[in-house]
Amino acid sequence: MLRPLLGLAAAAAIALPMPLAAESLGPVTDDLGVVEIAKGDPIVLGHWGSMSGPDSTDGIDERRGVEIAIADAGGSLLGFQLKLVSEDAQCTAEGGQLAASKLAGDKRILVALGPSCSSGARVGAPILWNAGVAAVGIGASAPALTAPDRPPGFAGYLRVVPNDVKQAGFAANFAAEVKKYKTAATIHDGSPYTEQLVRAFEKAFEAAGGKVLAKEAVAPDTSDMRPVLTRIATTPPDVIFMPLFTAAAAFTVRQAKEVPALKSTALLGAGSTFSPGMIDAAGDSVVGFYVVAAATDTFTDLYPAFVEKFKAAYGEAPTGGFSALGYDAGLTALKAIAAVAKTDADGNLYIGRKALRDALFATKKLHGMTGDINCDQYGDCGTQVYAVWEFTSGAPGSFATGTNPKKIFP
């Protein structure tokens, strides 16, 4: 049975605070309030991401990307030291709610960078915005988060990761046009990321002439995928699109091998499984598993130096595009803060919360790691390009972008 999930309207109504009011402090007047930073105190940024659990690779790499963006700024902005406060949003609605509540309660926080997952963003973004804190999403890519009809509680949410409509279209094109698959099945876990992604894939695949034979759902903590796979196998499809998270995806990849009718069926996942954890969880069964994820070879001229800084700081290479997205989120925030901050005669700094939100949404032609960041009125800013990758080995420790998994398209 699927866990109950909040809709966007319900999420927007969580933890309603006292209404924000216009405020004048120092040289700044702002409709949502003003943050005053005394001379000698730090500028505080928040981060909320998946720092624990099977999907922690994503959140850890995202935070590291933010840290490198701060380091590239010299650790300071406008003469004030930069401080990063990080909260674990896991990859759940509950984790997102708790992390957002903690950041919203810290009146020093100017902007929250993250989260990694759409389930956390759906619940947490309204909590932050109700406190006047804008959020720059790093991995939360569900279409509803930036839809024109999203509730007012999401007016402070924007993201540097592309909308999943783009990822779904790319995956459907690979399946229908490149591999010439005629039939497909889909599996989601009820989370906004997976469900909205499969719905967009189904629409794009059918528009390309394909037929979706089965549409299945599982709970995020399901370990026995055999009933679902057996139902799908009654009319075996050419491909199963299953943008699940690591644990559920690994069980699916393993158990699909046990269903004879699915022997020729391809398995196609998403960026949520582009990590060493997928190899650790699936073992040799991961060989041949396709994943749609960032095409890191299309990142900008800044990326090679970034990789070397990452290795020097953390002793390992970044995984996929998550760290680059973290960098771009941090860069976007720093540029917006610099654009609106004002000082008084005593050297104190003042930032209006609405002014900062508006500056974030006004970001245009900002040269980042994944491309030039250009935000629209609904908060979609991402320009990242996708690729299809194939796992080639299940050996522990063999994860290496380019070889395992290797890029097969384009």
Helices and strands as residue ranges (DSSP letters): H 8-12, E 23-25, E 28-30, E 34-37, E 43-49, H 56-72, E 76-77, E 80-88, H 93-104, E 109-113, H 118-130, E 134-137, G 143-146, G 152-154, E 157-159, H 164-173, I 174-178, E 183-188, H 192-207, E 211-217, H 226-233, E 239-241, H 246-256, G 260-262, E 266-270, G 271-273, H 276-282, G 283-286, E 290-294, G 296-298, H 303-314, H 322-340, E 342-343, E 349-352, H 353-361, E 366-367, E 372-373, E 386-390, E 406-409
